[in-house]
Amino acid sequence: MARAVSNQRKAINTAVAWIIALLIFFPILWTILTSFKTEAEAIADPPSFLFFNWTLDNYTTVQARSDYFGHFWNSVVISVGSTILGLIIAIPSAWAMAFVPGKQTKNVLMWMLSTKMLPPVGVLVPIYLIFRDVGLLDTRFGLVIVLMLINLPIIIWMLYSYFREIPGEILEAARMDGAGLRSEILYVLTPMAVPGIASTLLLNIILAWNEAFWTLTLTAANSAPLTAFIASYSSPEGLFYAKLSAASTMAIAPILIMGWFSQKQLVRGLTFGAVK
Amino acid sequence: MSLKRVLGATTALTLCSAAAFAQDTTITIATVNNGDMIRMQGYTDQFTEETGIGVEWVTLEENVLRQRVTQDIATGGGQFDVMTIGTYEVPIWANQEWLAPLDDLPEDYNVDDLLPAVREALSVDGTLYAAPFYGESAMIMYRTDLAEEAGIDMPDSPTWSEVMSAAEAMTDKENDIYGICLRGKPGWGENMAFLTAMANSYGARWFDMDWKAQFDSEDWTATLNDYLTMMNEYGPPGASSNGFNENLSLFQQGRCGMWIDATVAAGFVTDPDESTVADSVGFAQFPNKEGVDNHGNWLWAWSLAVPASSDDTDAAKQFVAWATSQEYTQLVAEDEGWRAAPPGTRTSLYENEEYQEAAPFAEMTLESMNAVDTQAPSVQEIPYTGAQFVAIPEFQGIGTAVGQQFSAALAGQVDAETALSNAQTSTQREIDRAGYGEN
């Protein structure tokens, strides 16, 4: 009897989980479906869910009109580049804050987080002027720097909380065995924190991939990533929802697939230390 | 022999460097994602072939584009050689000396062929600062079949009361047919474009000669009350979030009896591939209030301008001249038919019989555009120029704040009186802060 109840509960839980997941996924699903419709079907009322004339026209049009791979490559360089650069800076600083905290460590951490509280548009003009003067406008390198700076507080905070979970005694033992600072971070700390570092890496690649303020305002023709590719299909005068959906699908597909394959890592990383 | 060789090598080198130089010139163009603009991108190879100038495109959504190019031109960023801007920006930017004057266009460009209203809107003190790529005014698009059913004979130039009674007669809410669809989504270029034009046609004005806001006037009260009555009684549900695209979709699905909006919509609603009502659309002039000689004065022209900060002004001007020339129109027409020609910029297009035949909306578009006077958009005395906007830099902020009030009134969150008084207060505050009317 008890078993039956628990099975029933399990079924209900599963059903609820599925419903919530579908609700969250529905906008993306709808975008994907719309991308296979004609423009007339895309705005049809009532809308058709699955029974319409499936077409690949939107994809061919989008492909013919824009340089998808150029934008895609920019997205990859910018998101991966900014995340790796961020990790290189963040791992030593998170180490310092977690294992040799000073009096001001807490304040420094809060101060770093406070930079995320300012709306980015507040520093748009100074950054634009600096970029103009040093010739970084519309360059991938410039965007790597900006996105790295924007995500750095998050990277440091995430790594800091992972590192705090690692017993300091292990590092001490390594030091006793004669490990220098470099070997301690590289051969002891980093391997132990791999799940944490991996999830930080993945999350920040996703954040950088989807960043749509700086990537639109600091780019023109050369370094525009997929966010600019999507923005070029949104129109105030004219209904191009099917093409816009095709462009969006193409832009989110790589990151969606990456997220799908690494979901275990992501979930593990995000809940790391949550049950203590 | 050796001299020959030297000569040969020199010639070859010169040729190579000339060719390299020709290919080295590449201009970057910022533009919006509108049908005509996308079409133009398809023809740029021809331009490159003719001139050796390479072209790179940055296509963005209108609001993003506006922010992007404003920021670049205001800081002298020099990222773009050609910018797609509208009739709102041109006079403001030209006064800031941000734009290169287009006073040296080639003779065969035939600048006198540009529609007078458009040319004037893009000029400051008689100098042209941007070349129009396509232009629009506003007009009524209505369903001839519904009008016939309801026994209405729509005049070519109806008054607002005629429009209101037509809307009442065509409304059939049980079958989801609404007599009139109008913009309600807040924004200076959204509902306020329509409401400013409607106010113009009611004899209202934004400011008096001392820059005092006029929302406390009877004309504005009448404008807003009539708008709300029409929309609440004959309009579609949820209209406070409808902009151009939402209304276009409703009209194409056969849900609207009338739609008053930009003339460029005519091309979409009469396109049988997209519209379910393509063969039963009629056109009439933007309405006016009885006794007020003003049909809204709605004018917009997406235009190509060369920022003064461009490194390649000459190549950029060459492109602007090419893309807005009569030859370009001819090129598009030969390739895709006259219907695809960019409308609303040149008199010669409207004199062309083939175009008149292909575009049933041509005559009304031309009539609407010719009726516009951007120097005097209101029948009353005003200290500003403009059309469905006031051509001052502060208008984007002011217009959007007022638009939010009026959209809230449409959604029933505030009454018309409160919306008008809030609009009055916020507008006056901003205009005083900006220092207008002090001298």
Boltz contact constraints between the chains, C-beta under 6 A:
constraints:
  - contact:
      token1: [A, 40]
      token2: [B, 274]
      max_distance: 6.0
  - contact:
      token1: [A, 43]
      token2: [B, 249]
      max_distance: 6.0
  - contact:
      token1: [A, 45]
      token2: [B, 253]
      max_distance: 6.0
  - contact:
      token1: [A, 128]
      token2: [B, 75]
      max_distance: 6.0
  - contact:
      token1: [A, 129]
      token2: [B, 75]
      max_distance: 6.0
  - contact:
      token1: [A, 132]
      token2: [B, 77]
      max_distance: 6.0
  - contact:
      token1: [A, 137]
      token2: [B, 79]
      max_distance: 6.0
  - contact:
      token1: [A, 138]
      token2: [B, 79]
      max_distance: 6.0
  - contact:
      token1: [A, 216]
      token2: [B, 64]
      max_distance: 6.0
  - contact:
      token1: [A, 220]
      token2: [B, 28]
      max_distance: 6.0
  - contact:
      token1: [A, 220]
      token2: [B, 58]
      max_distance: 6.0
  - contact:
      token1: [A, 220]
      token2: [B, 79]
      max_distance: 6.0
  - contact:
      token1: [A, 221]
      token2: [B, 28]
      max_distance: 6.0
  - contact:
      token1: [A, 221]
      token2: [B, 56]
      max_distance: 6.0
  - contact:
      token1: [A, 221]
      token2: [B, 58]
      max_distance: 6.0
  - contact:
      token1: [A, 231]
      token2: [B, 60]
      max_distance: 6.0
  - contact:
      token1: [A, 231]
      token2: [B, 61]
      max_distance: 6.0
  - contact:
      token1: [A, 231]
      token2: [B, 64]
      max_distance: 6.0
  - contact:
      token1: [A, 232]
      token2: [B, 33]
      max_distance: 6.0
  - contact:
      token1: [A, 232]
      token2: [B, 59]
      max_distance: 6.0
  - contact:
      token1: [A, 234]
      token2: [B, 61]
      max_distance: 6.0
  - contact:
      token1: [A, 235]
      token2: [B, 33]
      max_distance: 6.0
  - contact:
      token1: [A, 235]
      token2: [B, 34]
      max_distance: 6.0
  - contact:
      token1: [A, 236]
      token2: [B, 62]
      max_distance: 6.0
  - contact:
      token1: [A, 237]
      token2: [B, 34]
      max_distance: 6.0
  - contact:
      token1: [A, 237]
      token2: [B, 244]
      max_distance: 6.0
  - contact:
      token1: [A, 238]
      token2: [B, 34]
      max_distance: 6.0
  - contact:
      token1: [A, 238]
      token2: [B, 35]
      max_distance: 6.0
  - contact:
      token1: [A, 239]
      token2: [B, 245]
      max_distance: 6.0
  - contact:
      token1: [A, 239]
      token2: [B, 248]
      max_distance: 6.0
  - contact:
      token1: [A, 239]
      token2: [B, 249]
      max_distance: 6.0
